[in-house]
Amino acid sequence: MKKHIGKDIEKVVRERKISIKDFADLICTTRSNVYYIFKQSSINYDRLKLISNVLNHDFCNETQDISTNKKFLVLIEVHENQLEKVREKFNVKFVMSEI
């Protein structure tokens, strides 16, 4: 079943007893936009990362579409001495290829 990220965010905000106004201020938006976020089944990754940091809750790892178990191929260029750091931070697997 696909998760509804907006409802998940709302649940955490309410559990933490954070007012909508305070939460809006923390993520640099308006109260009305917070309610809009709560209604969304998907969200921009950068905004989700900000919300995760503000609420100290890792929504990013909870957003995998379990119903289809999709995997994505993402191509990024990483300097060799940064590989381990990136692997640890983002919990990713690497397939090496020279460009």
C-alpha positions as CSV (number, residue, x, y, z in Angstrom):
1,M,0.0,0.0,0.0
2,K,1.3,3.4,-0.9
3,K,2.0,5.8,2.0
4,H,0.3,9.2,2.2
5,I,3.2,11.4,3.1
6,G,1.1,14.4,4.0
7,K,-0.9,12.4,6.5
8,D,2.3,11.0,8.0
9,I,3.7,14.5,8.4
10,E,0.5,15.8,10.0
11,K,0.5,12.8,12.4
12,V,4.0,13.6,13.6
13,V,3.3,17.4,13.9
14,R,0.2,16.7,16.0
15,E,2.0,14.0,18.1
16,R,4.7,16.5,18.9
17,K,2.1,19.1,19.8
18,I,3.6,21.7,17.4
19,S,1.2,24.4,16.4
20,I,0.5,24.8,12.7
21,K,1.8,28.4,12.9
22,D,5.1,27.3,14.6
23,F,5.5,24.4,12.1
24,A,4.9,26.8,9.2
25,D,7.5,29.2,10.6
26,L,10.0,26.3,11.0
27,I,9.7,25.3,7.4
28,C,9.5,28.9,6.1
29,T,6.0,28.7,4.7
30,T,2.4,29.8,5.6
31,R,-0.2,28.1,7.7
32,S,-2.4,27.5,4.6
33,N,0.5,25.9,2.8
34,V,1.0,23.5,5.8
35,Y,-2.6,22.3,5.4
36,Y,-1.9,21.9,1.7
37,I,1.1,19.8,2.5
38,F,-1.0,17.6,4.8
39,K,-3.3,16.8,1.9
40,Q,-0.5,15.8,-0.5
41,S,0.2,12.1,-1.2
42,S,3.7,13.1,-2.6
43,I,6.1,15.9,-1.9
44,N,9.2,17.5,-3.3
45,Y,12.3,15.8,-1.9
46,D,14.0,19.0,-0.7
47,R,10.9,20.0,1.2
48,L,10.6,16.5,2.7
49,K,14.2,16.6,3.8
50,L,13.6,20.0,5.5
51,I,10.5,18.7,7.2
52,S,12.4,15.6,8.3
53,N,15.2,17.7,9.8
54,V,12.7,20.1,11.5
55,L,10.7,17.2,13.0
56,N,13.7,15.0,13.6
57,H,11.9,12.2,11.8
58,D,13.2,10.4,8.8
59,F,10.3,10.6,6.3
60,C,12.7,10.1,3.4
61,N,13.3,6.5,4.1
62,E,9.6,5.8,4.7
63,T,8.5,6.9,1.2
64,Q,9.3,3.8,-0.8
65,D,6.3,2.7,-2.8
66,I,5.7,-0.7,-1.1
67,S,2.9,-1.7,-3.5
68,T,5.1,-1.7,-6.6
69,N,8.5,-2.0,-4.9
70,K,10.0,0.3,-7.6
71,K,13.7,0.7,-7.9
72,F,15.3,3.7,-9.5
73,L,18.5,4.3,-11.3
74,V,20.1,7.6,-10.4
75,L,23.3,8.7,-12.1
76,I,25.6,11.0,-10.0
77,E,29.2,11.9,-10.3
78,V,31.1,11.4,-7.0
79,H,34.8,11.9,-6.5
80,E,36.5,8.7,-5.5
81,N,37.5,9.9,-2.0
82,Q,33.8,10.8,-1.3
83,L,32.3,7.5,-2.1
84,E,32.2,6.1,1.5
85,K,30.8,9.3,2.9
86,V,28.0,9.3,0.3
87,R,27.3,5.6,0.8
88,E,26.9,6.0,4.6
89,K,24.9,9.2,4.4
90,F,22.4,8.0,1.8
91,N,22.5,4.3,2.4
92,V,23.0,3.5,-1.3
93,K,24.7,0.9,-3.4
94,F,27.2,1.8,-6.1
95,V,27.9,0.3,-9.4
96,M,31.3,1.7,-10.6
97,S,31.8,3.0,-14.1
98,E,34.4,5.2,-15.5
99,I,33.2,8.2,-17.5
